[in-house]
Amino acid sequence: MEKSLSNDPLHGITLQKIIEQLVNYYGFDTLGELIKINCFTDNPSIKSSLTFLRKTDWARKKVEELYTNSLSKFSK
C-alpha cells in the first residue's frame, strides 16, 4: 500500500516553527508591518506570539498565509 503525501504546505509543521522561520527571515519589525497584530509590534517574543495565535484563529490564518506565500524565499 502506498503512503499518500499531503499537498498541504503546513502539514507536519508546528506553529512555533512557522513563527521562528518568519521572525528569522523578516524580523518582528517587518512582521508587524506585514501583519498588523500587537504580538508582533508591542514587546514581541516567540512565546507571546504563540500564546496569542493559539487563541486567535483569524490572526493565525494570516500568519499561516504569510508563511505559505514566503516558503520560496526561505530557501534562498
Secondary structure by P-SEA (a helix, b strand, c coil): cbbbbbccccccccaaaaaaaaaacccaaaaaaacccccccccccaaaaaaaaaacaaaaaaaaaaaaaacccccc
